[in-house]
């Protein structure tokens, strides 16, 4: 069974840059689809839908397509017209070669005021007496039926004879319903007989199989091929009624034959590689099935683990899925997994995932369960103050040297400035290290109560 998925819709929407929200036309013919789904949820603006040559048994999930103008469901297994009342803009409906036997089901199309063309060619209801007159009188908005224009005179006559035509249609419709019930019972009995048939014993035991020679194996393969050819020709020669069940059976038979031919031509399909996310010992594994670039690190303040995944810029966000666990994070991109084991335990409930609007990257921030506090330099303010005061007091420091080497020293080393040796001016390199006492001024008074300057 082939399902309508977003991936299938995007592949069929290449002409619209794979965008579904603005898609107006899509072709899904010959896809072996068995159910209409998802169209009314992701493709609301569809105007033209091609679904011919599938295996669809029921019209459904199209009520929300308010802008739908043309719906092609030819060559399907539809037996009843229904669920089209919400398609307000529907202008053309093609149900060619289906199994519509309940002709009165066209009453649901009365609310489709814009419906102009209807195709029912190849359906059982077409064989009913008064078919065209009944449809013409029931759907007054129709302009063409089965490709032929409806004349005004024919419509007037059909409206006049409508009560009598409807009674005839109801009787023929009931006869067809009973016929379909018989066909369904016969099909069930046929499938039951097939399932009860068991393959016969070919005369070989399992211990004898290995003893066969290569020539015998080749002969057996030829016999098998001949048998398959005979069964295939017998299948096509068998006469069956044209029913939804027989059409489904033909489809399955053709599919099996095609698979056998592919295996014979190309050999059996290689087994798909199974991606393992958990080891045999239960340990979570690092996996990059999506083959995407990513970076894993800490935030600036060190409180979070940040995973930056290099997603495709124009990838739809609906194709992304993120799952954060205490010890690992898993990102699924278009069905492919990127799983990264974390070195620290995180809080899944507080984690956030954001998508960059410029680069398209997916950024996941995961708060740590036990964040490490940043190291701070503890400063001893009292000690700093003491050092500053000491610098101010000892602005000039003298070097202690050997007295015998005093003659060789002619400098006083200071921290802040260079002082002269005799107090008369800056040192010029020629003055002697020994300072001479300056004579007192004429008004100098030697007061013993005054403390010395040094």
N, C-alpha and C positions, 0 to 999 in steps of 0.2 A: 504494500500500500504506500503510495506516494502522498505525502502531506504538503500542504502549502505552508511554507516557512518563510521567515524574513530573509533568510539567505537566498532562497529560490526567487523571491520577489525582487531582491536587489540585483541578482544576476539578470533578471528579465527587465530591469529598469536601467540598463546601461545608457539608453538614449536620454535619460533624465539625470545623468551623473549619479545614479544609484540612490537618489533621494526619493523616499516614499511619500512624504507628507504632501508634496506638490505633484505627484504622479497623476496623469490624466488618462493614460492608455497603457494596457498591459496585455501581453499575449501568453497564455498558459495552455495552449493546445498541444495535444499528443504527449502529455506528461504522465499518463496513467493515474490521474488524480481521482480519488474516490469520495472527496468531500470538499465542499466550498467552505473555507474558513479564513479568518484573519484579515480578509480584504476590508471589511467594514470597520476594522480597528486601526489599521496602519495606513490605509490608502483611501481616506475619506473623499478625496477630490477626483476619484476615477470617473471618467466619462464613457470610455470604451473598454469592454472586457471580452477577451476571446478565450472561451473554455471548451471549444469543440474537440471532438475525438478524445474524450476521456471516459471514465467509468462512474460518473456522478449520478446517483440515484434520486437525489432530492435537491430542490432549490431552497437554499437557506443562507443565513448570514449575509444578506445583501440589503436589508431594510434601511440601513443608515447611509447608503450611497445615494444621497439626495440629488447629486449631479449626474448620475448614470443615465446615459442616453441610448447606448447600444449594448445589449447583452447577447452573446452568441453561445448557445448551449447545444448546438447540433451534434449528433452522433454521441449521445450519452444514454443513460438508463433511466431517464426521468419518466414517471408514470402519472404525475399530477402537477398542475400549475398552482403554485402557492408562494406565499411570503414575498410578494412583489409590491404590496400596497404602499410601502414607504418610498419606493423609487419614483419620486414625483416627476422627474424629468425624462423618464423612459419613453423613447420614441420608437425603438425597433427591438423586437424580441424574436430570436431565431431558435426554434425547437425542432428543426428538421431531423427526421429519422431518430425519434425517441420512441417511447412506449406509452404515450398519453392515451389512455382509454377512457378516463373520466372527463368527458367533454364539458360537463357542467362546472368543472373547476375553473373555467375561464371567467366565471363571475367575479373572481377576485381582481380582474383587470379593469373592472368598471371604474375604479378610483384612479387609474392611471390616465388622466385626461389628455396627456400629450402623446399617448400611444397611437402611432400612425400605421405601422407595419407589423404583421404577425405571420410567422412561418410555422406551419404544422404539417408540412408534407412528409409522408413516410411514417406517420403515427397511425395506430389502429383507429382512432376516432375519425380519420378522414374517410374511412369506408362506411361510416354511418349514413343512412338516408337522411337528407336534410341538414348535413353537416355545415355546408357553407351558409345556408339561410339562417341557421341557429346562431352561428358566430356573428354574422352580419347584423342580426337583430339585437343580439346581446351587447355587442361593443359598438355603440353608435359613433365613437370617435375614430374608428379604424378607417383608413383610406385605401389600404392594399392588404389583401389576404393571399398568402402563398404566391406572392409576386404578381397577382392580378388585381387591377384596380376595381374597387367596389362602385358600381354605378348607383346613381340616386334612385332610379326606378326599382332596381333589385332590392335596395334597402327598404323602400316603402312596402313592397310586396312581402318581404320577410317579416316586417313588423306586423303586418296584417295577419299572417299565418302563424305567428309566433306560438300561441297556445297549443295548436295542433302539432307543430314541429317539436316543441319541447316534450310533449307526451311521448312522441315517437323516439326521441333521443334518449329519454330516461329508460325506456324498455330495452333498447339496443345496448345501452350502457350497462344495465343489469345483466344481460346475457354475457357480455364481455367479462364482467367481474367474476361470474361463475366459471367461465372458461379459464381465467387466470388462476383461480383457486385450484382447479384441476391440474394445471401446469405446474404449480408450485408443489402439489403433493407428489406428482410424478417425479419431479426433480429431486425431492427429498428421498424417495424410494430408490432412485437411481444412485444417488450418492451413498446411501446406506449399503447397497449391494457392492459398490466399489470398495468401500472401507472394510467389508467383511471378507473380501477375497484375500487369501494369504499366498505368498510366493511358495511354489513347490520345491521339493528337495531335488537338487541337481545330481545327486549320487556321489558327491564328494564329501569327505570328512576334512576337518581342519588340518589333520596330520598329513593328508594327501596333497594339500594345495602346494606345499613347497616342493613336492616331488615332480610336479609338472615341468615339462621341458619348455623352452622358449617357443618352439614351433606350436605347441599346443596352446600356449597363451595367445599367440597371434591368431590362431584359428578361432579361439573363443571370442576374441575381440571382434573378428569379422562376423561371427554369428550374432554377437550382441548388436552390432551395427545394422545387420540385416533385419533383426527383430525390431529394432527401433524404427527402421524405415517402414516395415510392414504396419506397425502400430500407428505411425504417423499417417500413412495412406488410408488406413482403415478409419481413422478419426475423421479425416476430411470427406470420406465417402458416406459416412453415417448421416442420415437425414434427421434433422431435429427442427423443432419449431423455433421461430425467431422470437426469442424472449430475452429479458435481461439476464436470466440465469445462463442461457446458452451463449450469449455474448461474453459474459464473464468467464465461462469455461474456455471459450476460444482464446480469449486473451491470456489466460494462465497457460494454456497449451503452447501457444506461440512463444511465450516468455521462457518456458522450460526448454523448448527446442533451441531457442537462441542461446541460452546458457550452455547447453550441451555442445553446440557448435563452437562457442568461444573457448570452452575447456579443451575441446579436441584440437583447435587451431593454436591456441596460446598456452595450453596447459592450465592446471589449476591456479587460481589466484593466490598470490603469496599472502601469508597471514599478516594481518596488520600488527604493527608494533604496539604492544600494550604499555602505556606510560604508567610507571609505578610511582605513586606518591608516598607510600609507606613501605619500609623495608620488612624483611621477614621477622626481624626482632622487634617490630613495632616502632622503629625509629623513623621520624619524619625526614624525608629526603629533599634535597634541593633539585628542582626541576625547572628547565626553561624550554618547554615544548614550543612556545610561541616564538622563540629565538629573538627576543626583544632586548635592547640595551636598557640597563637599569643601574641605579646607584643606591647604596644603602649606607646611611650614616646617621650621626646625631645632629640635633638642632643646635643653634648657636648657644642657647643657655644649658644644653645638655639634658633637658628634661624629657625629650621625645626622641624616638627613633623615626627617621624619615626615609621612605622608599619612593624614589622617583623612577617611574616606568616610562620609557620612550615609546609611547603609543603613536600610531599613525595620526597625522594631523587632521585628516578629514574622516576619521573613523567615527561612526555614530556611537554616542555614549551608551545606547541601549545594548550594544554588543560587548560591553565591559561589565565585569562583575568582580567585586573585591570581597574577600572573606578574611577577617583578621582574627587570629587566635592568640592565646597568651604567649605561645612559643614560636609561632610561624605566621606568615601571611601568604594568602593564595590569591592571585589575580587571573581571571579567565578572560582571554581576548579572542573573540570569534570561535569559542569552543576549545581553544588551546590554553594550556595551563602554564603559569609562571608561579612557582612556589619557592619561597625563600625562608630558611630557618633563621630565627633571631637569636642573638647572643644574650639578650636580656629579656626578662619577662615584661610584657606590656599589658595595658588595660584595653581590651577590645571594645568595651562599651563607650569609652571616651575617644576612640579613634575617629579620624575624619579623612575623607577621600575627596579631593578636588581635581578638576580638569582645567588645565591651562588653556585659555582662549587663544593664545598666540602660537604656542608650540604643539598643543594637543597632548602634552605629557600628563600622566596621572600621578598625582602627588598624594601619598598616604602618610599622615602624621599619627604616630602611635605613642601616647604618653607612657613613660616607664612606670612600672609598679614600684620600684625602689630607685628613684633618681639620685644621682650623686651630687652632693652639695659642692659648689665651686669653692676652691681654695682661696682664702683671703689672708693677706699679710697683716699680722697683728703688730701694730706699732706701739712702742712704749713711749707715750708722750712725755712722761716725766724725764726719761733718760734723754730724749731729744732736747728738751729745755735745758737740761744740765749741760749737755754738750755745747749748745749755743752760747750759754753764759760763760762756759770755760773758754770758748774761742774769743769772746769779747775781752775777758780778763787777760788772757795770754796772747794778745795781739802780736807781741814781739817775743820771739823765743830765741835765746842765745844757744849756740852750740858749746858744749863743754869739751874742752880740748886739753892736751897736755901743756903745762906751763912752759916747758922748754921749747914748744913749737909756737909760742905766742908771737915771736918775731916774724914768723912766716905768714901769720894770719892778718889780713888787713880788711876783713869784711865782717859785718854783723848780719846774720840771716834773719829775715823777718817773713811773716806770713802774709802781711797785708801791704807793706811798703818798705822801701829801702831807706835806712836812716844814715846819716853821716856819722863819722867817728868822732868828730869834734863839735857837733851841734851847730856848725856854721853854715851848713848847706848840704846839698846832695853829694853823695860820694862820687868822686871823679876818677878814682883808680890810682891817684898819685899821693893821696893823703896817707899819713901813717896811722897804724892801728891804735896807738896810744894817744888818748885825748888830752889836751892841755886845758887847765882851769881858766875860765874867763874871769877877769878882774871885776870886783863889785863896783856898782855905780856909786856916785858921790852922795846920793840920798839914801843909800842902803842902811837899814837899821837891823841889827842882828837881835831879834826877839827870841829868847829861849822858849817862850810859850808856844811859838808857832811850830807845828810838826814838820818834819822833813818831807819834801816832795816825793821821795822814793822810799 
